[in-house]
């Protein structure tokens, strides 16, 4: 679920307490370059809201996950 609001925007998703998440951003999908926005976000078993950067007019975002330690 993506929730946008006037002013700062968040990317929200349901998390699992056994997972760790990260958020990447790209302003040009053609070049394949992604930059980390947030890393090592521990899942809580509930909704997580990660703030999106506001330094770009247009961007694509992806969330990655792995099993936590």
Number of C-alpha atoms within 10 A of each C-alpha: 8 9 10 12 7 5 7 10 16 16 17 15 15 13 19 18 13 13 18 19 19 17 21 17 19 19 16 12 11 7 8 8 11 16 11 12 17 15 14 13 16 19 19 14 12 11 13 18 15 16 14 18 12 11 7 8 6 9 14 11 15 13 14 11 17 11 12 14 7
